[in-house]
Amino acid sequence: MCGARPALLHSVPRQGRQHRSAACLPHQAQSPAAVADHPVIPAHTPYDGTSKPFAIGLKQAEARDWIELDEHLEAYLAEKDRLYAEIPDKVFVAEPETRAAQQEVLDLLVAHLVERYPETYRLEGGRCVIAGSGRSVDVTNAGDNPLIAASKLVQEDLILMRQGENGWRLAAGSLCFPSSWRLTEKFGKAIHDIHGPVPGFGPGTRMNELIARMFDKLAVLVERFNWSVQANGELYHPLSDRQRLARSAETDSTFPCADVAAHAFIRVERQTLRKLPISSDILFTIRIYLDPLAVLARNPDRAQLAPSFAGQLMSLDRDQLDYKGLTADRDRLVGFLNGIASAG
């Protein structure tokens, strides 16, 4: 049976599930009504040619745009609450020596939020109150890991990178919305080892050297974008390196019934990097946006977006397709996008 329950787009996503290839199982398909209710204009479209896959692509960002806020804040925070309650050891890690830097992050974040979004955030008696949500976070007595408190204020994930003898390593992090990686697997690793599975970014590559140099010299807030395609609308989307290797060997579709129109979601990451002024650590933020692929058919810029996206998919080599889990489905996705483009 290829039946499916409707996707509750932008509701609180449930924990990710691994799918058996080519199995036509009940799943989080996109009902016509749900797709119709989804915003026509995505927040970001890096597949439009403004960003290139498997490139560093850093650009300076305005300080006021450090954190992005939208009407789905409560859904993201509720999902973080669920993950912290159910699998805390999988979504938060920290070296004990990072507490001061974590507090530095919390202090910077609170100062930014109350100034940038005063209609949403305010300080009351040592707590940061989120208007209209019933939520408040203690920002003066945040316990052993202030980064957790910081993460409960925003939709972004927060990763703290610290320089050591072996380069920059992942020293602490709140990662509730991973894009096909696992925080516990990368904890304590240097950046060249973290990027080891990424084609062209492993130890000894030119890209790795450029990233290390960029981290060493980082002086301003920068941002970059990345995209992937997944078979559900779930924010929590972990994948181990071992699972990634196994996935690359699959020849059947990732999508139930091989139906990309019903099941494909575009996952966009907005990433920022900034040097912390006191600790000199680097804070890496990751904001996730999920849009049903089918929504592109209603986008007023579809005649440009669809062929550009198809072109980026066609430009990926075998290793890159394997890494993104798109080897079996690239042609299906391109066919769907070309159909959107030709329909005008």
Buried (B, 14 or more C-beta within 10 A) or exposed (E): EBEBEEBBBBEBBBBBEEBEBBEBBEBBBBBEEBBEEBBBEBEBBBBBBEBEBBEEBBEEBEEEEBBBBEEBBBBBBBBBBBBBEEBEEBBBBBBEEBBEBBBBBBBBBBEBBBEBBEEBBBBEEEBBBBEEEEBBBBBBEBEEBBBBBBBBBBBBBBBBBBBEEEBBBBBBBBBBBBBBBBBBBBBEBBBBBBBBBBBBBBEEBEBBEEBBEBBEEBEEBBBBBBBBBBBBBBBBBBBEEEBBEEBBEBEEBBBBBBBBBBBBBBBBBBBBBBBBEEBEBBBBBBBBBBBBBBBBBBBEBBBBBBBBBBEBBEEBEEBBBBBBBBBBBBEBBBEBBBEBBEEE
